Every structure is written in C-alpha cells, then in structure tokens.
C-alpha cells in the first residue's frame, strides 16, 4: 500500500498531517514548510525573479515550477494547494495577478495586471451546507506559448488558451480560445483570427 493510500484510509492521520502543514482555515503554509521543505521540493530556476512582495502559498504535496527569465511581480498570489502551478520560461506574471492551480503557463506568456486564474470551483450541490465546506472541484487551466492576456481579465477552470492568442483587457474567459485568435468580452468571444495566407489579423 502506498503512502497516499495509507493516508486516505486513515482520515485522522491525514487531518493531523494537514494541520502540521497549514493552520486551520488558512490558505498559506506554515513558516517551517516555506523555509525547510519547499526549497527542496519545487523547481525554481535561479534565473527566475520573484519579487519580494509576491505571496507564494505553496505546499509540498503539489508541484510548483518556474522557468528561467520569468518574473512574478509584487502583490501577486500563487497557490498550488489544490493543483500544480507550472510556469514556463520568459513568462511575465503582472502586478496583483492571482493564480490558483491547477494552472500551466507556457513559454513567453505575458500577463498584464490584476488577472485571475482559478483552476478550482467550490461545490454547491448540497444546499444544506455552505459552499465553503463542500468539496472543491478542479479542472486544469492551460495557456500555451506566446499568449498575451490584458489587464483585469479572469480565466475560469477547465479553459485552454491556444498559442499566440490575445485576450483583451477585462475579458472573462469561460471557454477554450483557439490559437492565433483575439478574444474579448464577458464571456470572451473570438473577434479576430490570424490569416497566414494574407499575413494579417482579420475579423471573423
């Protein structure tokens, strides 16, 4: 029996170990986890820059990776508590972005300010319980290479944004966006597509 299976079969032990990692009703790990465990678990390029006022709510039981020449700006929040957060190389995570896993950002992704990625939703099927105490549902968000996302946008769980796509400022992305397109609005819809024959962006 694996360690994971043993923990699942012993909920009291699992609850105790979770308490050792994070305080009850908190979303941030304990200081000893940040200092003594995370540096040996997560893959952080020594050429990546994480600004001092960024908040990294990272746990050792999920993955966090950031590639070379990527930056996480001040006041951004990264949380891998319910899903991996993978950031490629030459990625710019703008000021006050929120990234809640599972989220994968490809290479040369450019994120403006105040963008929210949330790979989780709180369940609400049982109306006898508040959503806060119901199980979370996760669906991975995937952003492929060379994507640019404008300020104040939101990307919801389960969405895939294709390579070289552009998302206009203030958009709410609830469905997949194809590669080489421009999408805007709430909900976001494609308004332009790149035509390789004419080498131009054309309205659709």
C-alpha positions in Angstrom: 0.0 0.0 0.0 1.4 3.4 -1.0 1.7 6.3 1.4 -1.2 8.1 -0.3 -3.4 5.1 0.1 -2.5 4.8 3.7 -3.4 8.4 4.4 -6.7 8.0 2.6 -7.5 5.0 4.8 -6.7 7.0 7.9 -8.6 10.3 7.8 -7.5 11.3 11.4 -3.8 10.9 10.5 -4.4 12.8 7.2 -6.1 15.6 9.1 -3.2 15.8 11.6 -0.6 15.9 8.9 -2.5 18.6 7.1 -2.6 20.6 10.3 1.2 20.4 10.6 1.4 22.0 7.1 -1.2 24.7 7.4 -3.2 26.3 10.1 -6.9 25.5 10.3 -9.0 27.8 8.0 -5.8 29.2 6.4 -4.7 29.0 2.8 -1.0 29.7 3.4 1.5 27.1 4.6 3.3 27.3 8.0 6.6 29.1 8.1 8.6 25.9 8.6 7.2 24.5 5.4 8.2 27.6 3.5 11.8 27.6 5.0 12.7 24.0 5.2 10.6 21.9 2.8 9.6 24.0 -0.3 13.1 25.0 -1.4 13.9 21.3 -1.8 10.6 20.2 -3.5 9.8 22.9 -6.0 11.7 23.6 -9.2 12.6 27.3 -9.4 15.1 28.4 -11.9 17.9 30.5 -10.5 17.3 32.9 -13.4 13.7 33.4 -12.4 12.7 36.5 -10.4 10.1 36.5 -7.8 9.5 40.0 -6.3 9.7 40.4 -2.5 6.0 41.3 -2.1 4.7 38.4 -4.1 2.8 35.9 -2.0 3.6 32.2 -2.6 1.1 29.9 -0.9 3.0 26.8 -1.9 2.6 23.3 -0.5 5.0 20.3 -0.9 2.2 17.9 -1.9 1.6 19.7 -5.2 4.1 20.9 -7.8 5.3 24.4 -8.4 7.8 25.2 -11.2 9.0 28.4 -12.8 11.4 28.6 -15.7 14.4 30.9 -16.5 13.9 34.6 -17.2 10.3 34.5 -15.8 9.1 37.1 -13.3 6.3 37.1 -10.7 5.6 40.8 -9.9 4.8 42.3 -6.5 1.4 41.6 -4.9 0.7 38.6 -7.0 -0.5 35.4 -5.3 0.4 31.9 -6.4 -1.4 28.9 -4.7 -0.9 25.3 -5.5 -2.9 23.9 -2.7 -5.4 22.0 -4.9 -3.4 21.8 -8.1 0.0 22.1 -9.7 1.2 25.6 -10.9 3.7 25.3 -13.8 5.2 28.4 -15.3 7.4 28.2 -18.4 10.4 30.4 -19.4 10.2 34.1 -20.3 6.8 34.5 -18.6 5.7 37.7 -17.1 3.2 37.4 -14.2 2.0 41.0 -13.8 1.3 43.0 -10.7 -1.5 41.7 -8.5 -2.2 38.5 -10.5 -3.8 35.6 -8.7 -3.0 32.1 -9.9 -4.8 29.2 -8.2 -3.8 25.7 -9.6 -4.1 23.6 -11.5 -2.6 26.1 -14.0 0.0 25.6 -16.6 1.5 28.7 -18.4 3.6 28.0 -21.5 6.7 30.0 -22.6 6.7 33.7 -23.4 3.3 34.2 -21.8 2.6 37.8 -21.0 0.1 38.7 -18.2 -0.9 42.3 -17.6 -2.2 43.5 -14.2 -5.0 42.1 -11.9 -5.6 38.9 -13.8 -7.2 35.9 -12.0 -6.7 32.3 -12.9 -8.7 29.8 -10.8 -8.5 26.1 -11.6 -11.0 25.3 -8.8 -14.6 25.9 -8.0 -16.4 25.3 -4.7 -19.2 22.7 -4.8 -22.7 23.8 -4.2 -24.8 20.7 -4.9 -25.8 20.2 -1.3 -28.0 23.2 -0.3 -27.9 22.1 3.4 -24.2 23.1 3.6 -22.5 26.4 2.7 -20.2 26.2 -0.4 -17.2 26.9 1.8 -17.4 23.5 3.4 -18.3 21.5 0.3 -15.7 19.6 -1.8 -13.7 21.7 -4.3 -13.9 20.7 -8.0 -10.7 21.2 -10.0 -10.2 21.5 -13.8 -6.8 22.4 -15.2 -6.2 25.7 -17.0 -3.7 25.6 -19.8 -2.2 28.6 -21.5 0.0 27.8 -24.5 3.1 29.7 -25.7 3.2 33.3 -26.7 -0.2 34.3 -25.2 -0.9 37.8 -24.1 -3.7 38.5 -21.6 -4.9 42.0 -20.9 -5.5 43.6 -17.5 -8.4 42.7 -15.2 -9.2 39.5 -17.1 -10.5 36.3 -15.5 -9.8 32.8 -16.7 -12.0 30.1 -15.3 -11.4 26.4 -14.5 -11.0 24.0 -17.4 -10.1 26.6 -20.1 -7.4 26.1 -22.7 -6.0 29.2 -24.5 -4.2 28.3 -27.7 -0.7 29.6 -28.7 -0.3 33.2 -29.9 -3.9 34.1 -28.7 -4.6 37.5 -27.4 -7.2 38.2 -24.7 -8.5 41.7 -24.4 -8.5 43.7 -21.1 -11.4 42.9 -18.8 -12.4 39.7 -20.5 -13.9 36.7 -18.7 -12.7 33.5 -20.4 -15.1 30.7 -19.8 -14.5 28.5 -22.9 -11.5 27.4 -24.9 -9.9 30.0 -27.1 -8.2 28.8 -30.3 -4.7 29.5 -31.3 -3.9 32.7 -33.3 -7.1 34.5 -32.3 -8.1 37.6 -30.5 -10.9 37.3 -27.9 -12.7 39.9 -25.9 -15.7 40.5 -23.7 -17.7 38.8 -21.0 -18.0 36.0 -21.8 -14.9 36.2 -24.1 -15.6 35.6 -27.8 -13.3 35.5 -30.8 -13.3 38.7 -32.9 -10.2 38.2 -35.0 -8.1 35.4 -36.4 -4.7 35.4 -38.0 -4.7 34.6 -41.7 -1.4 33.0 -42.6 -2.1 33.5 -46.3 -2.5 37.3 -46.1 -0.2 37.6 -43.0 -2.8 39.7 -41.3 -5.3 39.7 -38.4 -8.8 39.5 -39.8 -12.2 40.0 -38.3 -14.4 36.9 -38.0 
